[in-house]
């Protein structure tokens, strides 16, 4: 109860100090406000941007290993040797079947290829810039395709390469107007008719634009390979990808990656002394690079905000020294009637913390107001973590700035303090 009364009394003293020296207090709190604003604003933008980018990359799946011709990042670090990677053979359907028969640490797998910016037609309606994916069985398990209407491609359709299609929400919306039912209708992809058997649930636009399934169409892999030009006439030259989804118990998919590497090296006849002539790409690699960049930006925000907080801390300390000097007679009276040193210490320390919290809350309020500014696809959110961080930093600055003035006040001699004018 005594502690609560001390806190309330300290708040009263702090509020009186704010009212009596409003301009001085505002100027002193400006440093803390700017510092907290700079730090939390940078961290909020970094967290929001990182979250939006990771959500935007969700279309490449999670917990998935991609067997591809070209690596996403330089192998072994350093320069990206594209001229070496370009000479590698692309993953083939035969390799997909080989892996499917021999892999043991696998939850689901699929081979797929895609083409972008295609025009899809239905009667007099059309929509452009559509991604068409030719996928084998297992694709819906690797990427968890949510079908809202109809069904996904059956095993018979996939194996026989029938002209069936599962279309995205925006594709269905553009082609089938006036409430027309898309199921059972024929759309045209490069003047070839495909029967619509399902519509994918709406996902919304991604951070990188139309990267979601809303603007996509999935057809059987064997149907896709019939009409996609290969350039050389060999299907192996088509840039197909084998996607492997690991089991939950395989932490980090280490076993799946090692097993896949061993099988592919054996299938392609790679000697023990030779490097891999394929790439095992993982989304985690890109996310780690992005996180590393954002960590650097976050450190820069701490440095910029730190200088402002340092100035603000000196300002708060100055206010507290002035406050101690102004209230020295009151301190003497309090100590003469039995007030303990810790009571005086806590009184001024709470006041310093309270003042810093006002500056911190003002900085957080400014950051919160920024979140209402429209920034296109970037959704800025002030997280609870950053709010707690801002309040924690403000409290720490208050303690550091107020501890010395509070200690000076606590050690005052009551007789000398009462006589002070």
N, C-alpha and C positions, 0 to 999 in steps of 0.2 A: 504493500500500500504506500509506503514511504517513497519507494522508487517511482511509482506512478505520479505521486504528488510533485516529486522533484522534476520529472519530465514535463508535467503540465506547467509548473512554474517557469521552467527554462523556456518553454514555448511562449509563455506570456512575456518574459523578458526579451526574447528574440523578436516577437511581434512589435513590442514597444520600440525596440531599436530600429526596426524597419520603418515604422511610422515617423519616428523623430528625425531620422537621417535617411530619408527615402532616396534622394539622388546619390548620395555616397554609397549606399548599400547596393543600388541597382548597378552602378558602375563597377563595383567590386565583384558582384555576382556575374557580370557579363562574361568574364573569363571562364568561369565554371560552365555557364550556359553554352558558350561557343564550343568549349572543349568537349562536353558531353554530346552536343549536337554533332560535331565533326566525327567523333568516334562511332556513335550509334548510327548516324546516317550512313557512314561508309560500311559498317558491318551489316546494316539492314539491306543496303543495296547489294552487297556481296552475297549475303545469304539468299536474298530474293532472286538474284541473277543466277546463282548456282542451282537453286531449286528449280527455276524455270528451264534452265538448260538441261538438267537431268531429266525433268519430266518431258522435255522436248525430244530427248534421246530415248525415251521409253519404247519408241517403235523398233529399236534394235534389240529389245528384249533384255531380260536380266537373268543371270545364271546361265548364259549361253556362250558356247565356243563356236566361232565361225572358221570353217576351213575354206580359205580363199587363196587366190594367186598372189595378191599384193598385201603386204602388211599395212596396218593403219598408221603405225609409228615406225621409225627406223629401228631395225633389228640390232640390238647391242648398243643402241645410242648413236650419237654422231650424225653423219650425213645420211639422208634418205636416198639409197642407191636404187632409184627407180629403174635404171637401165638393166640392172641385174634381176630385179623382181619381174620385169616385163617379159623376160625370156622363159619364165617358169610356165609349165602347163597348168591350165585351169582345172579345177576339180571336175571330175566326170561322173556320169550316171553310174558307170561300172564301179567307180571308187565308192560312191554312195551305197550301192548294194553290198559291196565288200565290207564296209564299215558296219552296216546294219546287221550283217550276219555274224560279225565277230566281236563287236563292242559289248562289254558286259556292264560297265559303269555308266549306263545311259538311261535317262528317263523318257526322252523322246528325241526324234531327229527327223530332219527333212532336207531335201535338196530343192532349191528354188532359184529362179532368175527373174529379172524384172525389166520393164521398159517404161520410161517416163514420157510425159508430154504427148500422150496418145489422145486421139479424138474418138469419143464413143457416141454412137448414134442410135436413136430409136424413133422410127418414122421421121417426122419433121423436126424433132428435137435433137440437140447434140450438146456435148460438154467436152471441153478440151483440158489439156494439162493433167491427164489422169495417169496414175501409175497402175500398170497391169502386172500382176505377179503370177508366174507359173509355178505352182507348188505341188510337191508330192504329198503323200500321206504323212501325218505327224506335224504338219505346219501349224494347224490350229492348236496343237498342244504346246508347241514351242512358244508361240506368240499369243496364246489365249485369245482367240478371235471370238468376240461375243456376237452371236447371230440373234437379231431381234425378230425378224420375220423369216418364215420358211426354215431352211436347214443348211448345214454345211455340205460340202461335196462328199459323196459316198465313196467307199473304197472301190466299188465297181467303176464309177466315173473317173476316179483318179488313175486306176490301172489301165482302163481302156482309152484314156485320153479323150473323153467325150467333150463336146462343146457345151459345157455347163459353166455357170459363173455365179459367184457370190459377190454382190456389189456393195459399195459403201453407201452411207446415208445420204451424202450430198449428191452422189451420182444418181441415186434413185429419185431424189427430190428434183433434180434438173431434168431428167428424162421423162419421168412419169408425173405429169402435172394434172391438176384438177382432181386429185384424189384417186387417180387410176392405180390399180393394184399391179405392182411390178412382177410378182411371182407368176411364172408360166409364160412370160413374154420373152421375145427374142430381141436382143440388142446386137449391134454390129461393132466389131472390133476389127479395123482394117478390112471392112466389107465382108467379114466372116461372121455368120450368125452364132450367137451363144445364148443358151436358154438360162434365164435368171431363176435360180433355185433358192436364193436366200439374200437377205439384206442385213448388213452389219449394223449393230447398234451405234448410235451417234457418239463420237468421242470428243468432238470439239477441235478447234484449230490449235496446232502445236506452236511452240515458241519459234520454231524455224519455218513457219508457214504451213503449207498443206502437206504435212508429213504423216498425218494420221490415216487410218483406214477409211475415213469419211470420203476421201477422194481417191479411193483405190478399188481395184477389182481383182479377185482371186479366181484363177482358172486352173484346171489340171496341168501339171507339169508336162505330161505327154502330149496334151493339146497345144501347149505353148511352143514346144519344140518343133511342131509341124510348120509354123508360119513365121517364126523369128528368123531373119537372115543371119547366117553364120559367117559370111565373108569368105571363108575358105572351103565351105561345104562340109566341114567336119564339126559335129556337135560339140566335141571337146573344146573347141575354140570359143564357144559361148561362155560369157562370164557368169557361170553358175556358182552358187554358194551352198555349202553343206553346213547346216545349223545343228548343233548338238546341245541338248539341254541335260545338265547333270542332275544326279540325285541329291536330295537334301542332305543325306548323311555324308556325302562327299564334300567336305568343307573346302572351299576354294577351288573345287573341281580339279584338284591336283591329280587324282587317279585317272579321271577321264582324259585330261590333257596328255598325260604320259602314255596312256593306252592308245590314244588316237595317233600320237606322234610315232609310236613304235609300229603300229599297223600300216600307216601311210608310207613310212620309210621302207617297210618291207614290200608293200604293194608296188611302189615306184622303183624299187631296186636301188635305193640310195645306200652307198657304202658307209661304213662306220666313220671314216675320216672325212666324209663330205657333209656339207651343211644341208639343212632342210631345203627342199625346192618347193615348199608350200608355206603358207602363213596360218597360224592359229591365233586369230584375233579375238580379243575379249573386250566387251564394253567397259569393264572396270579400268582398263588401261587409259581410255579417254577420260573417264571420270576422275582418275587420279591426277592426270595432267591438268584438268580444269581446276581441281581442288588446290593444286600447287600454285597455280596462277592467282587464284583468289586469296590464298594465304598471304602472298606477297602484298596484294592490294590491302588486305586487312592490317598488315603490319604498318603499311604507309599511313593508313587511317589513324592507327594508334600513335604514330610519331607526330602527325599533324595536330591531332587533338591533344596529345600530351603536352605540347608547348603551351596551348591555350589553358589547359587545366593547371599547369605550373604557375602561370601568371595569375589565374584565378585563385589558386591556393595562397599565394602571397597576399592577394587582395583581402581574402577572408582573414588571414592571420593579422593583417593590419587593422581590420575592423575589430577583431577581438582584443588586440592590445589597447586600442582606443576605448573600447567598451570597459575593459578592466580599469583603465585610468579614470573614466567618468564615474564608475560605480564603486570606486575604492572606499568612500565613506560608508556606503551601504554594506560592503563586504565586512568592514570593521564592525558595524552594528550587528550583523548576522553572527559573526564569530564571538562577539561579546556576550550574546545570549545563548551560546552553546552550540552553534553550527560547527560541524566537523569539517576538516580539510577536504574529505572526499565529497561532501555536499557542495562546497564551493567549486571543486574541480569538475564534478559532473554538471553543475549548473552552466558553466561556460563551455564545457565540451559539448553538451547537448545543444547549446545555442549555435556553436560552429557547425555541427552536423545539420541542424535544422536549416541554417542559411545555405549550406551546400546543397541540401536536398531541394530547396526552392529553385536554385540554379539548375540542378539536374532535371527536375520535373519540367522546367521551362524548355530545356533542350529536347527532352523526350516529346513534349507537346509539339514542338516544331517539326520533329521527325514524323510524328503521327499525322500531322497536317499534310506533309509531303506525300504520304501514301494515297491521298485522294486525287493527286495529279495524274491524269491519264498518260500512260507511257507506251501506248500500242499494246503489243502482246506481253510486255513485261508487267507482271503483277507484283507490286511492292507491298510487303507485309511486315509490320513491326511485331516481331515475335516476343513471347513472354521471356525467352532467354535473354534477349537484348534489353528488355525493360529492366529485368532483375540486374543485369550487368551494369546498366546506367545508374541505377539506384545504389548498387554496391560500390561503384567507383566514386559516386558523390559522397557516400558515407565515409569511405576511406580518406578522401580529400579533407572532409570535415574533421576527422580525427587527427590527421597529420597537421592540419592548419591550426587546430584549436588546442592541441595538447600542451604546447609551450605556454601560450597566454593563460590557459586554465591552471597550469601548474604554478605560474607566477602569482595568480590570484589566490590560490589555495595556501601559499606560503606567506602571505602578508601578515604582518604583526597587527593584531586588532587595535592596539592603542595608537600606533602610527597611522593605520588606515583611517581611524575615526577622525584624527586631526587633519587628514589630507583635505585640501580644498581644490 
